[in-house]
């Protein structure tokens, strides 16, 4: 048999993004910023969210990224969870200073109304979450008006 080893492409300069965040989770990663398309999503839209992470170190365990969209009552209406960069770049292989472009898609339910909030974070499969310097285990990214409600 044969063995093929492919090293991931690495970027050490930040890619462009529209919305700055600049909050560190644990000592592992800083969410530098994000992009949202469409920029003004509505109920029924597929929401494309691109998170820009900067690695602050290499994890000894593989953290997952979550994106949660909560309605005005705090109910989860859409989510995306998984290993960063479409399951291809586990945090156990990140290098300090590296930037990672992490794309996610959420479908906003067609019957959604009111205002939703988009949240992001990182967690281990056992549920333990990384926290910000002020102790929060979730990063509020933006509020999204969804229509009447």
N, C-alpha and C positions, 0 to 999 in steps of 0.2 A: 504494500500500500504506500501511499504518499500522504504527506501532510502539507497543507498550505496555510501559511500564516499571513494575515493581512492586517497591517497596522492602520488604525483609524487616522483620517485626516485631522490635523489639529490646527486651530487658529489662535494666535496670541494677540490679535488686534480686534477690537470690538466691531461687530457688524452694525449697520445702521438700524435704528429702531425709532419709533415715534414717542413712546410713553416711558419716561424714566421712572425707575423704582429705587434702585441702589440700597437694598436691604439685604443683610447677610443672615443666612440660616445656619445655626451652629457655627462651626469653624470650617464648614465644607463648601458652601456656595453662596454667591451673591446674585440675587436676581437684579441684573443691571437695568433691564427695561423689557418692554413688550410691544407688540403690534397687534392690532385687532382689525379684522376685515369681515364684513363691511364695517367701516368706522362708526356708523350709526345703525347697528343691527335692530331688527324688529322681530316680533313673534313670527315663528315659522322659518326664520333664516338659519342657514348653517353658519356658525361663527368660527372663523379661523383665527386661532390665537397662537402667536409665536412668542415664546419666552426666550430671553437672552440671559444665559447663566454665565458667570465667571467662576471657575473653580478656584477655591481658596486652599485646597488640599486634595488628597486622595482618601476616600473612605475605606474602612476595613469591611464594611457591609454595603450591600447594594440598596440604595434609597430609591424610592419611586417618587415621581412628581404627581401632584393632583391639581386639577382645575375643577372647581365646583361653581355652579351658577345657582344662586339661591333666590327665590322669589321674595316679595315684600314681607311674607309671613315667616321667612327663614327656612322654607322647605326646599330641598334639593330638587331642581328641575332638569339639570343636565350636568354631566361630569365626564372627565377624561382622567384616567389614572394609568400609570405605567412607568417602566424604565425610561429615562430620558432619551430623546432623539429617536423616537419611534422604535423603542426597545433595542437600540443598537449601541448605546453608550452608557453602560452602567457606571455609577459613581465610583466603583472600585478601580476604574481605569482612567479617571480624570487626573490631569496634571495641574498643579498650582499655576494660575495665570492664564489658563486656557479658556477660551470662550466657546460656548456650545449653543447652537440654534435648535430649539426644542419646539416643534410644531404640534399643535393639538387641534381637534375639531369638535365642536359641540353643536348639537341641534337644539335650537330654542323651540320648545313646544308651541305649536300654532295657537293654542288657546291661552297662552301666557298674556298677562296684563299687569299693569303697574310698573314698578321699578325692580330690577334684579341687581344683584351684586355678584361680581366675578371675584373669586378667591383662589389663591394658589398656595402651595406649600410642598414640603417633602416629608416622607415617612418611610419607616421600615415596614415590611409585610406584617410584623406583629402589631402594628398600629402606632408605635412610638413615633412622634413627630419631632423634626428639628425646630428649634425656636429662634426668634429674633433676639437681639441684644436686650430688648425690653420684656422678653418672656412670652411674646405672642407665638402661637403655633400655626398661624395662618396669615397670609398677606392679602389684604383687600386691594384689588387692582383697579377696579372702576365700577361705576354704577351705570346700568343700562336701562333707559326708559323703554318699556315694551308696548306701550299703548294705553288705552283706557283701563281704569281699574282702580 
